[in-house]
């Protein structure tokens, strides 16, 4: 009877003959006389090129930080070899909508992101960026960063922030937008008033200066103060400056619910008037009474593209959103400083107005049991993390409004929440649409240390594996090659990342090697601090960061600065 030999045993036998030592899932050449053309060879992988083509079995040779060859490459040509037999290889995923910002200064390993296969973050979203720092809030921001995260605020602008990141190092690549709300706060202030002509010029100069220094564009958060105080004409004028610099305008629109269609019209008109590249943030239809609007919303996107407007969206694969609890209080109450907001919450003369507004928000949700507390700062309120508003209010003997108001006061407006407002059927339609890509809308965190607090939205840990596992493998809303294209080459092109987002000779070696049969998220709303499974290796700029699921602690990431003029 012929004796069978496993592929692994064969490799071990062959490696002894060739002088190759197998270590974990890779093997190293030892004393082989064959010329080693590559620092790393990835053997036998199913290659997705990031362009939407069908996958092919091939090897990849990496020299330094670049892809040197794709084809048939003998193992002895590599100083190190990864056997990807039974695994798939794709360009590293690009998170088109990230909020990490200062998080990389706390933990540069970027655990929850890189373990998903993410190799590039696009941060500074929803109108907020860690620069430029307004003089009015410098002391408050410095105190918050120091008290909560032991970060010393020693920058005021983009150059200073980038310098600080480069000194610290990071496991993946980082790009950022500059926040329209942040710029407005620095120039106009934090109250609801129109910008003066000289302030408009100053804001435009800041936008051009920040993109010139490397920001990839401008973001807005038009449901948040102070960015929300800008008129449509102000946004159009600012985006003319963005368009001149060939940057992206990423907008969290004024409404994703009751006024979704009107907000889409406003955003599309910005693209129509300025020619700017549009990115609609976390595209969704929020609250049951609006779910029927999806057809009209998608039609508006498609019509805009037919007009020649450059438009794309990002979305996370969950039916709950997440932001600060103050979101459910009116914009007029949130204007100004944190101290002013808290003062309004305490003012008995304003209580009836506040109550009425919060009641109108409950009508949209159906019940406050749809909103869960995810994070607080003080020890006294830690027990409320993971509980919904209705439950927490009952435990304290308060009405929901009173509980929400009081906890915001006690926590100085630092209360996070998760809100269930979307529909699964709509989510699948959105994710499968050709004008929608993928973004976590979360932060690079970890189950330990300062970033392991609370019960954050599971999207920070599970977005990309969930898309590939649940929605591609199980739900079959798209083929793997179609979805991977939306995660890689499309955002790379739109944000102007040169030589990234494709598996192609001469491109940077940002890669993820994963098991299509196993890849899935494990993070839940109840237990969010859990890494996904099925992501075996992640390479950033040619270096192995994740090796068989283990983080090697290396920090090969780079800041991806906007190349002015590149699209």
N, C-alpha and C positions, 0 to 999 in steps of 0.2 A: 504494500500500500504506500502510495506516494505521500511523503510527509509534507503538510502544509506549513507555510511560514507566514506570520503576520507581517504587515507592512512595517510596523514599528521594529520588529525583530530584524527584518531585512535591513532597515536603515542603520540599526546598531551594528550589524555585521559589516555592512558596507563602510560605515564610518571608521571601524577599526582598521580596515584595509587602507582607506584613504587618509587616515590621520585626522579624523573628525571626531570631536567629543560632544556627545549630546548632553545638553544642560536644560532640564525642564522641557519646554516645547521647542527649543531651538538647539542648534549645535554649532560648535566652534571648530575651526580648522586648527590642527596642531602640527606644525612642522611639515606641512605639505609643500612640495616644491612647485606645484602649479601656480602660475601667476594669478594673483587674486585681484581681479579687476574691480570688485565692489566691496564696500564695507559691510554690506548686508544683502543677502539674497533671500527673497521670499519665494518658496517653492510650492508649486502644485495648487495655488489658490484659484478660486472662481472669481475672475476679475470683472468688476463693474467699473466702467471708465468714468462715470459721472455725467455722461452725455446722453444717457437714455438708451444706449445700444444694448443688445442682448449680451449677457456675460459670456466670457470665454475662459477656458483653462489656460493659465500661463504663469510664468515666473516674473518676478520684478527684481531688478538690480538697483541698489541704492548706493550712490557715491557721495559721501559728505551729506549735505542736506537736500540733494536733488535725486530725482528718478533718472537713472542712467540708461536703463534698457527695460523693455517689456517683451517677453518672448520665451524662448527656450534657453535657460541659463544653467549650466552644470553647477552642482552644489560647490565644487571645489573652487569656483570663481569668486566665492564670497568669504570674507574673513569670519562672518557670522551668518548662519542660515536659520531661517524660521520655516518649519514645515507647516504649510497651511492646507494640507490635505484634508478635505471635508469641510473646509472653511471658505468664507467669502471675503473678498478684499475690495474695499471701495475708498474713494477719497475721504479724508477726515470730514466729519460733519461740521457745518457752519451754523452756529446758533444765531439766527438772524434777528433775534430780539432777546437781549440779555440785560440784567440789572445788577451785575456783580459790582461794577464800579470800584469802591474801596475794598471789596472783599478779598481781592488778590493781595492786598497789603497785610491782611490778617492771616490768610492761609494760601500761599502761592501754589500749592499743589492742586488746587481747583478740583478736588476729588469728585464731587457730584457731577461735574460737567465732563471731565476727561474720561471717566469710567463709562459714560454713555457713548463714547466715540467722538465726542466733540473736540475738534482741534483748534477752532477759532470762535471767539465770542465777539458779537457786535453789541456793545454796551451804550450807555448814555441815552436810553430810550425814555419815552413818555414825557419829554420836556425837561428832564432832570439829568444833569451831569455834575461831576465833582469839581467842575471849573466852568466859568470863572467864579470865584468865591466872592459874593457880595459883601461889602464892608459891613453892612447892617447885621449880617448873620454870622460873621466870621467867628466872633467869640462863642456864640451858641453852638456852632458846628464844631469848633475846636474842643469845647467842653464835652459834647456828646460823643465824639470820636474817641476822646481820651478815656472817658468814664466807661463806655460800653465795650470798646475794642482795643484799648491801649495803643491807639494810633495817634502819633503826633502830627498835627496839621502844620505842614511847612511849605505849602504851595498855595498859590492864588490863581494860577492859570494853567493852561494845557501843557505847556512846556515843563512846568514844575511837576505836574502830576505824572507825566510820562517819565521824567527823570527819576521820580521816586519809584515807579513801577520797575524800571530797568535796573535800579540798584537792588531791589528785592528779588527780581527774577520771577518767572512764572512757568507753569507746566504746559501751557497752551498759548496760542496767539491771541492777541487782544487788539480790537479796533473799537473806536468809539465815535458816536455822534456828539454834537454839542447841544445842550438843552435850550429850547426857546424859552421855557419858563425860567430857567436859570439865568439866561441872558437878560430877560425882561426884569427879573428881580434885581440884578446888578445895576441896570441902567435906569429903569422907570420906578422900581420899588415894588412893594408887595400888595398895593391897594388897587382897587378897581377904578382906573382912570385911563384915558387915552394917552398914548405916547405923544410927546411934543416933536415937532420936526427935527430938532437937533438930537433928540433921543433916538428917533428912527435912524438917523445917520450913524449914531454911535453903535446901535445894535447891528446895523448892516456891516459896519467896519469890524465889529467883533466876530460876526459870522465869517466874513472873508478871512480874517486873521486866524481864526481857529481852524478853518479848513486848510488854509495855507500852511499851518503848523502840523497838520496831519489828521484832523477829524474828518470822517467820511461824509459828513453832512449835518443836517439839523433835524432834531426831533421835537415834537410838540406833544403835550399832554393837556388837551383842551377841556378835560373834565376836572382839571386840578388848578388851584390857584398857585402862582399868579398868571400862568400861561393862558388860562381861560379868559382873562380880561382883554386879550387881543382881539380886535375885530377881524373879519375876513380880509378886509383891505390891508390891514397891518400884516397879516400872515402872507398875503400875496406879495407885498413889497419886500418882506424879508426873504421870501423864496426866490425872488428875482436875483438876490445876491447869491443864494445857494446855487441857482441854475448857472450863473456866470462862472462859478467855481466848479461846475459839473459835479456837485454833491447830490446826495440823496435827501429827500424830505420824508421822514418817517413820522406818521401822525397817529397818535391815539386821539381819535376824533371826538367832537363835542358830545356825541351821544352814540351809544351802541344798542340802544333800546327804543324808547318812544320816538326819538327823532333820528333814528338810524339813517333813513333814506335822505333826509335833509342834510345830514352830516356828510354822507357820501357825496351828495351834489356839491357841497362846499369844498370838500377835499379834491374832487375831480376838477373842479373849476380852478383850483390853485395850479394843478398841472396844466390845464388848458391855457391859462393866462401867462404862465411863466416858462413852460417847457421843462420843469424840474422832474427828475425821476422820483416817482411816488412809491412809498412803502406804507401800506395801511397796517397798523399794528394790531396784533391779536384779533383779526377779523372775526366778529361774532354777531349773533342776534340774541340780545339779552332779554330775559323775562318772558313768561308764557304768553302774555298778550301781544307780543311782537314776533313770535316764532314764525308766523305765516309770511313775514316780510322777506324771507330768504330769497325767494325767486326774483323779486324785484331788485334786491340788493346785488345778486349775482349778475343780473341783466345790466345793471349800471356799470359794473366792472367790465363786462364784455364789450359794451358799447364804447366805453372810454378807450379800451385797447384798439377797437376798430377805428376810432378817430385818430389814432397815432399817439395817444397819451401813454407814456411809459409808466405802467402801473403793476404792482405786485402786492401780495399780502403775506403775513405770517400768521401762524395759528398753533396753539398747543393742543394735544389730544385728550382734553378733559372737559367736562361740562360745568366745572366750577371755576370762577375767577378768583383773584386774590389781590388785595390792596390794603390800604389803611382803613380802619373803621370810620374815620372822619369823613370818608367818601359819602356816607349816608346822611351827612349834614349839609346845609345849603352853602353855596359858594360865597354868598355875602358874609356868612359867619366865619368862613375860613380865610378871608383876606387879611393881609397884614402879617404880623409876627405870630409865633406860637402863643406868646403871652397874651396877645390881643384875642386870639381865638378862644383860649381858655377863659378869658375875662367875659366873653360873650356867653359862653356856656354857663357861667356862674350868675349871669345877670337875670334876676327874676322878671324884669320888664320884657325880656326877649323870649321867655320860656314858651309862651303860647305859639309864637311864630315858629320856633324850633320844633315844638311838638307836632304842629300841623305838617311841617315838611317831612319829618321822620315818619309820620303816619302814612304819607303819600308814598314813601319808599317801601313800606311794608305791603301796601296794596300791590305794588309791582311784583314783589317776591311771593306773596301769598301768605307767608308767615315768617317770623324771625327764627324759626327752627331751621331755615335754609342758610343761616349765617353762623359760622363758627369762629371763635377766637383762636388765632394761631400763635400770637406772641405778645408778651408784655415785658416790662422792664423790672418792675418792683417784685420783691419776694411775696408781698401780701396778696398779689393777684395771680400767682402762678397756677393755682388750682383751676382757674377758668380756662386755661389753654386746652383746646380740644373740645370744649363745650359750646353748644349753640347758645345764641342770645336768649332764646325763650327759657331754656333750662337754667342758665346762669342767673337770669332775672328772678326766676321762681325761687332759686336757692337763697337769694339775698332779700326776698320779700319785696322786690321792687317791680314796677312796670318796666317793659323793655326800654322805653325812652329814658327813664331815670337811670337804669343800669348803664346804658351806653354813654349817656352824658357823664355820669360819675366816674366810670372807668377811664374815659378820655381825660378827665380832669386829673385823676390820681396818677395816670401814666404820662402826663404832659404830652398828650396826643401821640404817644408811641404805642399804638395798639394795632396789630395786624389781624387780618380776617380772611377767611375763605367764604365765598358766596356761591351757592348753587343756583344758577340762573339760565342754563342753556339746555338744549335738547340733543340727545344722542344722534337721532336721525339727521339733524341739521349738521352736527359735527362731522359726520362721515361725508356728507355732501361737500362741506367746505374743504376738508382735508384732501379730497380727491379732485378738486377743481384745479385746472391747469394754471390759474393765476394765484394760487395759494401755496406757500412753502411752509417751513416748520421753524418755530422759535419757542424756546422754553418759557419766556416771560418770567424767569426766575433768576436765581443767583447761584454761583459756584460755592457750595457749602460743603459740610462734612458731618458725620455723625458724632464727632468729638470736638472738644475745644469750644472756643467762643462762637463758632458758627454751627454748633450742634444744638443750639437752644430751641425751645418751642416745638411747634408742630406745623412746619411750613407746608405750603402746597407741594404735593408729591411731584409736580412737574420739574422741580429743580433736580430731581434724581432720575426721573423715568421717561422724559418726553421722547427722545429718539428711539430707544428700545421699544417703547410702547407703540410708536407708529409702525415700526417694522414687524413687531411681534403680533400685536392685536389687530391692527388695521390692514397690514399687507398680508401677513401669513394667514391669519384666522378669518378676517372679514373680507379680504381680497378686494379692497376698494380700488387698488392700483397694483400694477406689477412692481416688483422690487426695483427694477431699473428706472421706472418712471419716478418712483418716490425718491430714490437716491439722487436723481438729477435735481429734484427740488430742494434737496438738503446740501448740495455741493456746488455744481457748476453755475446754477442759476444765481444764488446769492453771491458767489464769488465775482461773477460778471457785474451784477448790479451795484455792488459796493466797491468795485474797482480793485479787487485783490489780484494783482498780476501773478500769473503762473501758479495759481492755486485753484482747487476745486475740481481737478481732473486727474486721472491716472494717465499721464502722458510723459514721454521723454522730455526732459528739460523743465519739468514742473517740480515744485517743492514736494518733498516726501512727507506730506501729511496724510496718514493712512489709518484706517480702522480695519481690523481683521476680526470677523464675527461669525458666529454659528447661526445660520438662518433658521435652523430647526429649534433652537433654544432661546434665542434672544427675546427678552421680555423685561418689563419693569417689575419691580417688587415693592416699590414705595406705595403706601396707601395714605389716605387722609388720617387714619388713626395712628399709623406707624410710618411716618414719611421718611425717616432717616435710614433708608435701605438702598444699597446699590443694586443695579440691575444685574441680570445674568446673561451670558452669551457673548459678551464683548471680551475677546481673548487678548488681543494686542491693540495698542494705540501708539502710533508713531507721530511725533511732532518734529518737523524739520530734520527728519532722518534719524532721530533718536527714539529708542523704545521707552515710552513712559509707562504704559501698562503692559505687563508681561504675564500672560495666563491669568489675568484678572488681578494681579498684584501691582500696586503703584511702586515704581522704583525710586521715587524721590527726586528724580532729575528734573531740571527746570529749563528746557530748551526753547520755551515759547518766546515770541517776539512781538513787539508792537508793530501792527500793520498800519503805517501812516498813509493817508491819502496822497496819491501822486496827482498833483494838480493837473487837471486836463484829462485824466484817465477816467473811463467809464466802464 
